[in-house]
Amino acid sequence: MPSIDGSHPALAGHFPGDPVVPGVVLVDHMLDAIAAWRPGVRILGAHRLRFLRLVRPGESFVMECTSGQSGRLRVRCRIGQE
């Protein structure tokens, strides 16, 4: 399971003493997960992008990708049972 290492450059100012993985880093991992699942797919946008909890450095997470009949992709990031 992937995690974001505490030495990731995006964490330097996000937030000193209480580090949180920036959403843009999670979105980057989401795009990597989609590319691995469906090579060559072209992402045209994001619809209803929500972050439901903070992700801390070192927390393991899983990206789950599914697609519907409309061709839209759905990606969920899970940490444990959350």
N, C-alpha and C positions, 0 to 999 in steps of 0.2 A: 504494500500500500504506500502511495506517495505521501510525503509530508514536505513542508517548507522548512528548510533549515534556518536556525536562528541567525546564521551569518549571511542570509540573503540580503543583497544591497538595498532592496526596497524597504527593509525593516528599520534601517538606520534612524529614520525620524518618525516612525509609525508605531508606536509612541514610546519615547524613552521611559524606561521603568515599568511599562505595561504593554509589551509588544503585541501587535495585532497584525495578521497577514492582510495586506491591502486587497480590496476587491479586484483590482486590475490583475494582480498576480493569480488569483483564483480563476478569473476569466481566461487568462493565458493558458492555465492548465486545462480548462474546459475545452479550449480550441485544440489543444494537443490531443485530448481524449477523443474528440470528434474526428480529427485527422487520422488517428490510429484505427478507429472503428470503421470509418468510411473514407478511405484515401481518395483524394481528388474532389471531395465535396466542397462546394463554395458557400461560405456563410455570407448572407446578404444583410443580416441584422439580428437584433435580439429583441424578443418580445417578452414582457413580464419578467424581467430579470430582478430577482429579489435575493437578499442575503438575510437569512432568518436567525443567524447567530454568528458571533465572532469566531474566527479561527485563529488559534494561537500557534506560534512556531513550534514545530515538532509534533503537532497533532496529526495522526494518520487519517487520511480520508480516502473515499472511493468515489469516482465519477461514474455514474450510471447513465448510459445513453440509450434512448429509444426513439422510434419514429412512428408517426401516425399515418393514416391514409392520405392526409393532405400534403405529406412530404415534410411537414415541420418536424424538427428534431426537438427532443426534450432531454435535458441534462439535469441530473440531480447530483449534488455533492453530499455525501453522507459521512458523518463522523460517528462511529459506533452505531447506535440505533437512532440517532438524530438525523 
